[in-house]
Amino acid sequence: MDLSSMGSDSPGQESATTVIVAFAANVLVAVAKSAAAVITGSASLLAEAAHSWADAGNEVFLLIANRRSARPADRGHPYGYGRDAYVWSLFAALGLFVAGAAVSITHGVQELINPEPASDFIIGYIVLAISFVLEGISFRQSLRQAKPEAESLQRDLMEHVLATSDPTLRAVIAEDAAALIGLVIAGGALGLHQLTGSSVPDAVGSILVGLLLAVVALVLINRNRQFLIGQEASPQVRTAAIKAILALPDVARVTYLHLEVVGPRQIRIIGDVDLVGDDTESHVAVRLREVEARISSSPAVVGAVLSLSAPDEVSITE
């Protein structure tokens, strides 16, 4: 059975490529920002450096998430290791909150209390411009992966980023978007510092970058938490699954269906179906197992458990 219409069987390799591109961009940007922060003494540039180092560290967690979640099912884990992706992505989100948000806010407050002048502003502007280009390349790669998936599920891009069962894709897009916004904030703060001669705008810029990272981190933490405790598949996926099951020649009706996300683009199906014809109990059991096997043959399905519907149960279509 082919459930590709669910948009759930995109290869994990593309997610790995997206993370690797983001990691390379963040390392280069982090080095450049750190050097510029030391040279200029800018608080907002230092906040951006902490942001990029946090992002680079997070990409390591995301690569681990992508690799460990792809391990095949075994006796101890009959539905695979898909949820491992949410554990490691949760670590990455916590890292963004601590190493990115907390450091940036703390440094901004310290700068307000003990202001220090900045210098060599042109270096800061150059580094921010280069960083914007590199972050833009990473952001473009993540959007290139997300757009076809969103279109296949008839979602707008932002809806798909929040709803997707792929935590690495969501994390990279969120972090890249935050990075681009943070660069604009840092550029504005640095410019105001140069124009006014006061370090207050720079300190405020550092705090704003930290608050931005805190919001992004909390959103990512919450989404990973929801998938870890058990997340029902989206309505689009549910509708596609019902249509695919009803298309099987042995299935006359579907009266109950539960689709639980168990990993990136992976679901477990539990349902009640009515089979075509009026067969003996032994033959019905064999046919039911055959239907389960056909459903489970989809790359998007890690397991299917079906029971027979009662005659008076109402059919469902969505």
N, C-alpha and C positions, 0 to 999 in steps of 0.2 A: 504493500500500500504506500502511495506517495503522498506525504503531507507537506510537500514543498510550498504549497500555497499558503501555509501558515507562516512562512518567512522565518522558520526556525532552524533551517539546516544549512545556514551559511557556514563555510569552513572557519574553524578557529584560527587557522593560520593568518587570516586577514587581521584578526584582533591582535595577534602577536606582532605583526608588521606595524600596526598602528602604535602599539606600545613602544616598540623599538625606535621608531621615528621620534616619538615624544621624548624618550630617554636621551637620545643623541642631542636633540635640540635643547633640552633642559640642562644637560651637562655643559654644553658650550655657552649657553646663556648665563648659567650660574657662575662660571669662571669669569666671564666678562663683567658681570655685575659686581662680583666681589672685588675685582681689581678697581673698578670705577668707584665703588663705595669707599675704598681705602684712599684713593687719590683725591676724591672730591670732599669726603667727609659728610656726604648727604645721608640723612636718616631714611628718606624714602627709598634711596638706592640700596641701602643696607637691608631694608625690609624686603625689597624685591629680590635681593641676593638670597636671603633666607627662604623666600617663596620658591625660587628656582631650585635650590638645594633640596628643599622638602619634596618638590615635584619629582626631582631626579631619583631620590630615595624611594618615593612611592612607586615609580615605574618598575623598580626591582620587585616590589611586592606584587605588582600586577602581572609581571612576567611569571612569577612563581604561581600566582593564581591561575593563569592561563594553562600552565604546564600541568599542575597537579589536578586540576579539574578534568583534564582530558584523559586521565588514567582509566583503563577499561574496568568494567564491573568484575567483582570476584565474589567468592562465597560470603565473605564478611560484609560486602557492600553490593548487594545484588542490583541496585539501581545506579551504580557507579559512584564517582567522587565529584560530581558536578557542584555540589554545595561548597566544596573546598574553595571555589572561586570567590564566594561571598565572605568567607573567613579572612582570606588574605587581602581582599579588597577593603574589608573593614579595617584591617591593620593599616592599610595605606591611607584611608580617610582619617584615622586617628593620628597618623603621622603628620598629615597636612594640618590638622587642628593644632597639634602641639608644636611641631617644628616650624610651621609657617605662621599660623594666626597668632599664637601666644608670643612668639619671639618678636614679631612685627609690632604688636600692640605694646608689649613691654618696652621695646626700644623707643617707640614713639613717645610714650609717657616719660621715659628717662630724658629724652631730648627736650621735652617741654620744661622739665624741672632744671636740667643743666644744659642749656642751649650751647651749641658749638657752631661756629661759622663754617660755611662750605666754600670750596674754590674749584677752579678748573671745570666750570660748568659745561664747557663745550665737550669735554670727554664724556660727561654723563649723558648729554644729548645723543652723542654718537652711539654709545653703548645701548641706550634705550631704543634707538632706531634699528640697530642691528638685531637686538633682541626681539623687536616687534616682527621683523621679517622671519626670523627663525621660528618663533612661536606661531606665526601665521602659516608656515609650511606644515607644522605638526597639526594645527587646527584643520587645515584643508584636507590632510590625509584622513583624519577622524571623520570629517563630514562626508568624505568620499565613500567611506564604508557605511555610514549611517543612512544616507539618503536613499539608496536602493531598498534597504530593509524597511524604512519608513513608508516608502511608496507601495511596497508589496503588501503591507498591512493597512494601507489607506489611513495613515497617521500623518500629522504634520511633524516636522523635524523635532521640535521641542517636546512634543508629547511622546515621541518614540524614545528620545534620550532618557526621559524619566521612567518610561514603562519597560524598556528593553530588559530582558533577562541576562544580558551580557554586562557584568559590572565593570569590566575593563574598558569597554567602549564608552560607557557613561562617565567613568572617572576621567578618562583622557579628554573627552569633549569638555567636561565641566572645568577641569584644571586649565586647559588651554584657553577657554573663554575667560576664566578668572585672570589668567596671566595677561591676556591682551588688555583687559580692563585695568588691571593693576599697573601696567606700563603707562597707560594714559594718565592714571592718577599720579604716578611717580613723575612723569614728565611735567604735568601741571604744577605739582608741588615744588619741583626743582626750579621751574621758571619763576614761580612766585617768590621763592627764596632769593633768586638772583635779582629780581625787580625790587623787592622790599628791603633786602639786606637782613631780613629776620628769618630765623630758623623755625619759627612757629609753623608756617605752611608746610615745611618739610616734615616736621614732627606729626602734624595732622595727617599728611599724606601717608606716613608710615602706619598710623593708627587705622586709617581708612582701608589700606591694603590688608591689614590684619583682620578687620571686621569682615571684609569681603571673603577672605579665606575661611573664616569661621563659619559663615553662612553656607558656603559651598561644602565644607567638611561635614557640617551637621546634616545637610541634605543627603550626602553620600552615605553617611553612617546610618541614617534612618532607612534608606532604601535597601542597604545590605541587611539590616536587621529584619526587615519585612520578608526578604527572600529566605533568610535563615530559619525563621519560625514557621514558614510555609506560606507560599504566595500562590493564589489561584491564577491561572493563565488569563490573559486579557480576553475581552469579549470577541475581538477579531479572531484570535486563535481558536476560541471555543466554537465559533460559527464555522470556521474552516474545518475543524475536526469533525463536527457533526455531519457536515456535507460529505466529507471523505468516508466516514463510516457508513452512512446511508448509501453511498455509491457501491459498496461491496455487494455482490450478488446474493449472498446468504442473509443479509440483514434487511428486515422489513421495517422495523421501527427502532428508535432510540428513546427510552423513557427516562433515563437518568445518566448524567455524565459529570464527572469531577476530573478536572485537569489541574494537576499540581506541578508547579515548576520545581525541578530538582537539579537544575544546573543551567548554564548558559545555553539557550535555545534547546533545552531538553525538558520534556514533560513526562509525567506518569499519568496513565489514564485508568480510571475506575468507572464502570458504567453498567447499565442494564439495557439489554437489547432483546428484541423479539426476532427470532429467525424465521425465514421463509419456510412455509410448509408445516406439516404436523407429523414430526418424526418420533421414533421411539426414544426413550430417555438415554439409552446408551449411544445412539447415533447423534442425538442432540449435543451430548457432552463432547464428542469428538469434533463436531462442526464448530462448537463454541471455542474449543482450543485452537482450531484452525483460523478462526476469525481473529483471535488474540495474537496469533503468530503473524498474521498478515499486517495487523496494526503495528506490532512491535518491530516489523522489518523497516519501518521508517527511521531515518537517522534522527528525527526529532523526538522519537518515542523510546524511552528506556524501559518501559514495562506497561503491559495492559492486562487488567483483570476485569473480566466481564461476567455478569450473572444474567439469568433469564428474566425478562419482564413478566409481571403479572398481567393477565388479560385486561384488567380494568384500569391499568396505569395509562396516564395521558402521554402521548408522544410529544417530544420536544423537537424544535427546529432551530433553536438558537440559545 
